[in-house]
Amino acid sequence: QVQLVESGGGLVRAGGSLRLSCTASGVIFSFYTMGWYRQAPGKERELVSTIAPNGITNFADFVKGRFSISRDDVDTAYLQMNSLEPDDTAVYYCWSQNINNRRERWGQGTQVTVSS
């Protein structure tokens, strides 16, 4: 069974950095596109970034070059967030999609809070 476990959230001041990790189990990691979504209170869940097995990345416009995404060859994807702003406060969810059957999975979410 596919399971995604996030870590690395927390409280940081504006301008600070955080690194989120997402470890996948029960999968052949190279068959999955990995990514991050976020959901702020009262708002819809929105895409932050994705990374395909071949390393091709995609970012939301609001990232503005502040965030980077990467993955290792084993089971973990990372989201490096720099120059954080209070508007980045949200629950961040790890996401995966099988490149063959397009089935999606979600992690449980990790809270990121940016104070002004």
N, C-alpha and C positions, 0 to 999 in steps of 0.2 A: 504494500500500500504506500502511495506517495505521501510523504510528509515533509513540510517545509518549516524550519525553525529559525526565527529571526533573533538577533541579539544586537546590542549596541546603541539602543535608544537611550534617552535621558534628557536632562535639563542642561542647557547651555546658554550663555549670553549671546546677544546679537554680535555678529562678526566672528563667532567661534566656529568650531568644526566638530563633526561627529562622523563615525564610520559604522555603517550598518552591515551586518553579515546575515546571510541566509544559507543555511545548510540543508540540502535535499537528501532524503533517504528513500529507499525503495524505488530508485530510478536508475536508468542508464543516463548519466548526466549529460552526455554529449547529444542526446536526443531531445533536449529541452531548451527552448528559449526561456531566459530568466528575466525578471524585471521587478520594478518597485512601483507601487501605487500609493497614494496617500488620501486620507479623508480627514478634513478639518470639521469641527463641530458645526452642524447645520448646513454642511456643504456635501455635494456628491463626491464619490470617490473619483480621483483623477490620476491619469498616467504621469509618472515621473520620468522613468527611463527603462529601456529594455536592452538586452544584449543577447544576440543570437549565438548558437554554438560556434559559428565561424568568426565571432568577435565583432560583427557589425552592431553598432549601437544606435540608439534612438533616444532623444531627449525632448521633454516638454519645453516650450518656449520660456517658461518662467525660470528654468534652471539657469539660463543666461551664462553658461560656462562655469557656474559655481560648483556643479556636481560632476562626478565621474563614476562610471560603472565598470566593473571588471569581474572576471570569473577565473577560478583555477581549473585545472583539468580533472578534478576529482569530484567535488560535490558542493562547492561554495561559491556564491556570488556576493559581491560587495558593492555598496553605495557609499562613496566618499563625498561628504557634504561639507563644503567650505563657505565662508562668508554668509553664514546662516542669518536669516531675518526672522522677526516675529511672525510674519505671514507663512513661514515654513512650519509653524506649529501644527501638528497633525499626528494621527496614527498612521504609521507607514507599514504597508503590507507587502510581503514578498509574494511574487506571482510566478507561475511557471506554465508553459504551454508545450505540449508534445508536438514536435515538428511534423509528425506523420498524421496523427488523428486529431490534432488541435485541441485535445482535452486540456482544460485549465485546472490549476490547483492554486490554493491560497494558503498563506501562513496565517498565524493567529494575530499578527500585528504587534508593533512596538511603538510606544509613545515617544515622540520627539517634541520637546517644549523649548522654545527660544524666547528668552526674556529680553525686554528692551532696556 
